[in-house]
Amino acid sequence: MTDPDDGARAPVDRELPAPVRRAVVRPAVDLGRRVGARPALALTLVVGAAVAALLAFLVARVYDAVTDRDGVSALDLPVLKAFAHLRNPATDGFSAGVAYLFGPVGMPIMALAAVALLCATRRSWTPAILVVGAGLGSLLMTIAGKDIIDRSRPARSLAIPPFETSPSFPSGHTLNATVIAGIVAYLLWINRRTITGRVVTVVVPVVIAVVVGLTRVLLAAHWFTDVLAGWLLGATWLAMIITAHRLFLIARRHGAPLEPPGLRARVAARSHR
């Protein structure tokens, strides 16, 4: 596949502050020229995923150090009780539907569908690299946080099905929804030319992240601080992914090939043998 609409000719480097351009742009361009812009993007995401996992580890350690029973009851229990007053058949059914839709089964299906559509319409593998990298990074952050904190969920007597058995911190539904909805919206945003289109692609993922997070509290599947951590970690990882893609576009604009130099020549040579 080619990348006709990846924005390689857009002056994206001008979006960055001058100190950032000096510190980041040149290394990004050099790496893209050496290994190809697309492998450089994948490598950047791999490094970013490792940083994201480390970030989740550090956040979990800080959380474990500063949160005790008094801290939990000061925020989480009052919020959980307040949300319990909002329960009725309609809100319970809606929240359960959101949990299934953005859960371990529904979210990958939607992500794969978005990847297939974006790759087909863009004639590019870049959306696949970004969405898959986003998903793997958010998964690593979720696993790291849950394994380190091993926080218990609210009592099942307070919860509404579907019940969860994994540790509570952070909210995986919230983190994954924030990241996947955000990266798909970003890929749509970069090709929107109208203000309305760009506003919609910003508002929709924010609404999705907020709704998914708050419904997790309403179901008593998570404490509010679990959801808050999911929003913060997800937004941080999303910002890293978008930054990596902007560097990819900068490298392309400065002449970096999509694939490793010499790859096409080797493929062509083999095809003529």
Secondary structure, DSSP 8 states (H G I E B T S, - for coil): ---TTS-TTS-GGGGS-HHHIIIIIHHHHHHHHHH-HHHHHHHHHHHHHHHHHHHHHHHHHHHHHH--HHHHHHHHHHHHHHHHTT--HHHHHHHHHHHHHTSTTHHHHHHHHHHHHHHHHHT-SHHHHHHHHHHHHHHHHHHHHHHHH----S-GGG--SS---S--SS-HHHHHHHHHHHHHHHHHHTT--SHHHHHHHHHHHHHHHHHHHHHHHHTTSS-HHHHHHHHHHHHHHHHHHHHHHHHHHHHHHTT--SS-TTHHHHHHHHHT-
